């Protein structure tokens, strides 16, 4: 059984063969764009961290290679140890050919000119340093003469650099045309938003000013919001308009669509082999446990959709859940709705989860908090399969939490603490939403649960396993 989701192994001949997110059509859209505007531009592939951008661009890269494009993949985060991005970018371009051709050598020669720096003899604040040290005026004047000399050289260097930039771009364009076989070169830069802020800005500047030539298309695989944080950090102010800044570099933006959550949950269910537990022969002997696997998948995918969990977050929760399940005996009650609800609360509502774990709140507080968190689902005008699952999970949460409260206070369990009879009708003993349909559904679930064999089950039996306080089989 896997404990961690591994990077997808790509099929060289069929790049999207193992894609579970139906993203081949997105690749088709992007390919048509780069083929239509082949002269060169910068495309931003925007998506949140953990949404599978890296896997997607690697699949797309293989697909582009099959259609005859030269491609380059550059992980900026893995290369930000290199202070000069130009060196790294040129190093990737070198991979277009197997050896140092004359065109590449010529490109390097042009690159030397624009990267050459003359270090000033007088650093910032050097004059005050000299005066503090008691240096004579004569020495100081000679130092100023030297600084003037260097300034003159810097001016000449600026002129050389400006012309050198023109020459470099011409040489780069020639190099691309020599090695691209008539199609644009696709240069993918990944993980730029995770780099050091100064390095991220330097890469953008180099791409814009040095590499913006005919025949090369840059694809920036980024989380635009996170990259904005890096840029603001570099410039030292939260007021910096990063959207306007990025418009200088990005010609076209493509937002990677949110993946199909159900499809990915089904994939993770199989990947982590949940079926070994839920579909085991031992569990299938009991009618009450049959179908737990399907209930687990349905509730989990709906929960993830509501909270917009990234693929990485989904992987993390599935991995944790699978470890926890190993501490359950094969034929034990798991209550899939409640089980995943608690793991979700631990991840997204830690304060509420800890209050439940430590028995710090009353039943009324438990109900009020739960219904506030899930109000958008629970207060739907229609009671359907979609929100019934969350109402059912609430009923189990209330019942099992109350069992723990009773045990902790050494009281005798009394069902009337939750459901009371008033005017010859069952009613809830606590306040809940004003919606009659919701209240009646919750009352029905809770009343039924009180009559099942698991009615004395304690919530801590699940929480201890989630906290990995139980032995793993």
N, C-alpha and C positions, 0 to 999 in steps of 0.2 A: 504493500500500500504506500502511495506517495504521501509525503508530509509537506511538500512544497511544490508549487507549480513550476515546472521547468519551461525554459524558452522553447517555443514551438520549433520543431525540426522541419525546415522547408524542403519541399520536393523540388529539385532543380528543374525538372521537366514540366511540372505543373505547380507553379508558385502558390496558387490559392486552393490547392487540393485539400489541405487540412484547416482552412479558414472556416470558423464556425459562426462568423458574423456577417456573412453575405456581403463582403467588401470588394469583391472582384468588380462589381459594377461601378464602385467609386473609383477604382483604379482605371477603369475604362474611360470615365469622364475626364480624369486628369491626363491620361494619355492623349486624348483628343485635343485637349487644351495645348499641351506642349508641342504637339504636331502642327497645330494651327498657327501658333505664334512662335515659330521656330527660331526667329532671329535672336531671341534672348530677353529674359525678364526675370524678376524675382517673385516666386510664388510662396505664400505662407500657408502651410497646412496646419490649421489651428485646432487644437483639442486639449481637453484637460489632462493633467497628469493621470496616468493609470488607465487611459482609454484605449490603449493598444496602438498608439501611433508608430512606435518603433517596429513592431511586428508588421504593421501594414506597409510602411515604406520599404522594408526589406523584401516583402512579397512583390510590391510594385516594381522595385528595382529589378528583380529577376524577370518580371513580365516585360519591362522595357528592353532588357537585354535580348529577350527572345524576338522582339520586333526590330532588332538591329541598332539600338541606341547604345552609345558608350555612356556608362554611368559611373558615378563616384559616390561612395557613402562615407561621410565624415562625422564621427561622434565627437562633437565639440567638448562635451563634458570630460571624456577620457583624454582629451588632448590639451586641457587648459593649463597643464604644467608648463607648456611652451609659451614663453612670454610674447613672442612675436607670431601672431596668427598667420602672417604672410608666409612664413617658413612652412607651417603645417599645410596651408592651402596649396602651396606650390608642390609640396611633397605628395599630396594626393593627386595633383594633376600629372605628376611624373608617372603614375600608375597607368595612364592611358597607353603608354608604350612600355615595352619590356626592357629597353635600355636607354642610355643617354644619347638621344639623337641630336643632330646638329641644331634642330629647331628648339629642343629643350635647353641645350647649352646656351643658345642665344637668348632664350627667355630668362635664364638665370642671370646672365650678364646684365640684362636690362633691370632685373630685380635688384641687383646689387646697388645700382645708382640711386634708386628711390628709397632704399632702406639705410643707406650710409648716414651716419650721424657724426658730427663734430662736437665733441664734448667741450663746453665752455670752460675756460681757465678760471673764470670767476663765478662760482656758484652763488645761488641766492643768499644774500646776507654776508658775503665774504668781506665786503669793505668794512663793515662794523667789526667783524672778527679781527681784521688787520689792525684797526685803530685800538681795539681793546688790548691787543698784544704789544702796543707801543711801537708799531712799525713807523719808520720815518716817512715824511711826505714824499721824499725823492723816490723811495721804493714804491709808495702808493701810486705816484704818477706813472712810473714805469709799468705798474700793473694795469692802470687804466689804458695806457697805450697798447698793452698786449690785448686787453679786452676789445678795444676798438678794432685792432687787427683781426681778431677772431670774428667780430660782428661783420666786418667786411667779407670775410670768408663765408660766413653764414648766408649773407645776401647772395653771393655767387652760388653757394650750395642750393639755395632756394630756387634760383633760376634753373640750375641743372636738374633739380628734382622735378620741377614743373615740366620741363621738356622730357625728362626721363620717364615721367608718368605717361605722357603721350606715346613715347617710344615703347614702353612696356605694354601698353594696351594694344598697340598695333602688333607687337610681337606675339602677345597672347592670342589675339584673333587669328594670326597666321598659324600658330601652334594648334589651335582648336580645329581650324579648317583642314590642317594636314592630317589630323588624327581622328576626325569624327565620322568619316565615311559618308559625308553628305547629310548627316542628321545632327540635330542639336545635342550637345553633351548635357546630361542631366546630373547636376552636382547637388546631392542631398546633404544638408547639414542638420544633424539631429541633436537633441538634448541641449540646445543653445540656452534654454531658459534655466538650466541647472548649473551653468558655469559660474565662475567668479564674475561679478558684475563688470569689472574692467575688461575682462577677456571677451565677454559677450558683446560689449559695445565695440571693442576693437575688431571683432569678426565682422560685425555689421558694416563698420566703416570701410574695412578692406574690400568687402564684397561690392559695396556701392562704388567706391572710388577707383579701385584697381581692376576688378574683375567684371565690371559691367560692359561686356563686349558682345558682338554678334556671334551667335552660335553656341552660347552657354546659358543654360537655364538653371538658376539656383532654386532649390526647394528647401525652405526653412520649416522643419517639423518642430512646432513650438506650442506651448501653452502661453497664449498671448498675454494673459493676465499675470502669470508668473514672470514672464520676461519683462513686463512693465515694472514689476517690483524691483527687478535687478537694475533696470535703467534708472529708476528713481534713486536707488541706493548708490549708484555710481555718481549721480549728479548731486546727491546729498539733500534732496528735498522731495517731500511727498506731493508738492504742488506742481511738479514737472509734468507737462502734458505728454505722456508716452504715446498716446494714440497719434497725435500730430507728428511726433518724432518718428514713429515707425512708418508713417506714410512716405517719408523720404526714401525709405529702403524697399518697401513692399509694393509691388505693382498690382498684385492680385491675391486675394485671400480666399481660401477654400476651407470651410468648417467641416471637419470630419463628423459625419452624422453619429448620433448616439446609437450605440450598438443595440441589437435586439436582446433584451435582458433574458427573456425566456429561453432563447436559443443558447445563450451562454451558460445559464444555470443548468440546462439539460446536459451541456457538454461537461461542466464541472462535476455534476452528479456522477457521470460515467467515469470521468478522469480519476476522481478520488474513490471510486468503487463503493459508493453508498449502497448500491444494490446488494452487495455482499451482506449488509446488515438488514436493510429493510425487506429484501425479497428472499431472505433465507427460508429454508424449509421449516425451521423451528417456529418462525413468526407466522408463517402462512397456515399453521395449524389452528391459529386463534382468529376468529372472525373479527374481533375488535381491533386486531393489529393489521389486518389486511388493508392495503391501500395507503398505509402510512407513507410510503415512498412518494406516491403521486401527490399526497397532501403536502408533504415536505417541499417538493419542487414548486408546486403552485403557490403556496404561501410565500416561499422565499423569493421567487421571481417578482411577485406583486410588491413585496416589501422593498426589494431592491429598486424597483421601478419608481415607487413613490419617493424614495429618498435619493434617487439618482446616484446610486453607488457606482464608482468607477470599476472597471474590470479588475484592477489591482485590489480594490477593497473587497470585491466579490470573491476573488481567489483567497484572500486572507481569511474571510469568514468561513468559506467552505472548508479550508484546511483545518481551521480551529474546530469546526463542527465535527469533522471526521475523527479527529483525535478524541474529542469528548465522547462520541458514540462508542468508542472502544471500551469505555468504562461502564457501559450499560450491558447487562446480561442480554442475550439474544432475544429472549421472549418477554422482556420487561416493557412496561408502558413508557413511551417517550414523549407523547403528546406533541407531535411535530410543530403545530402552530405555536404553542407556548415555548417550546424549546428554542425555536428560531427567534421568537419575539424577545426572549431574555438575552440571547447573544447579540441581537440588534441593539437592545437598550444598553448593554455593556459597552458597545462600540460608539453609539451616537448620543445616548442620554446617560452618561456615567453617574451623575449625581442622583438621578431617580433610581437607577439600578442599585447603587450602593445603599440607598435608603431602604430599598426592598430587601437586599441581602442582609442588612444589619437590623431589620425589623424596627426601623426608626419612625415609621409613619402608621397612621391609623387606616382602617378600611376606607373611610371616607376620603382621606388624603390620597390613598392609592387610586381610588376611582377617579377623583377629580384630576389628578396628574395624568393618568392614562388617557382620559377623554380629552384633555387639553392637547396632548401630544398628537393624538390621532383624530382630532376633531374633523379634519377635512374628509376623512373616510367615514367616520361613525355618524356624521350628521347629514349624510346623503339622503335625499328625499325618498329614494327607493332602497328597501332592504333586499339585497340580492346576494348571490354567491360570493361576490367580491368583498363586501363589507361584513357578511355573516362570519367569515373566518376570523376577523378581528374582534367581533363581538363574542364569538366562542372562546377565543384566546383570553379575552378579558374575564369571562366567567370562570375559566380555569384558574387564572391568576388570582382572582378574588378568593375562590374557595381554598386553594392550596396555601395562599398567604395567611388566610385566617386560621388554618390548621396549625401553622407555625406559631402564630400569636397565642393561640390557646395553649399549645404545648409550653411555650416560654413562660407563661404565667401560671402554669400548673392548674389550669381550669379544666373542667369537663367539657368536652366538645358538645356544642348545642347548635343544631341546624337553624333554629329560630333566630340566631344572631344575624343571619344573612337574609332569610326570607321570613316574613311575618304574615299572619292572617289578620286581615282587617275587613270588616263588612263581608265576611265569609269568602274573601278572595285573597289569594297569595299576592303579597306586595314586597318590594325590596325594602330592606331596613335602612338603606342609605340613599342619599340624593344622587340623582344622575341627570342626564340630559332631559330636557323637557319634551323631546320627541317621543310620542306615544309608541310608534312602531319600534323604535330602537329600544325603549324601556321594556316593552313587552317581550321582545326577542331575547334581551339579556335575562329577564326574569325566567323565561322558558328554559334557556340553556342552563342557568344556575340551578333551577328546580330539578331538572333532569339529572344534572351532575351529582346532586346530593343523593340520588337514588342508585347511583352506579357503585360497583364494587371498589372503585378507586377513590371514593369520596373522602377517605381519610388520608389520602396522599399528601405529603408535605412538600412545599416549594423548595425547601433547602436540599432535597434529594436531587433536584436538577441543578440548582445553583452550585452546590459543592462539586459537581462534575464539571460544570462550566469553568469553575475556578481551578480545575485540575487538582482538586483535593482528594479525589478518589483514585484507587489503583487502576492503571491501564492494563487491560488484558493483552 
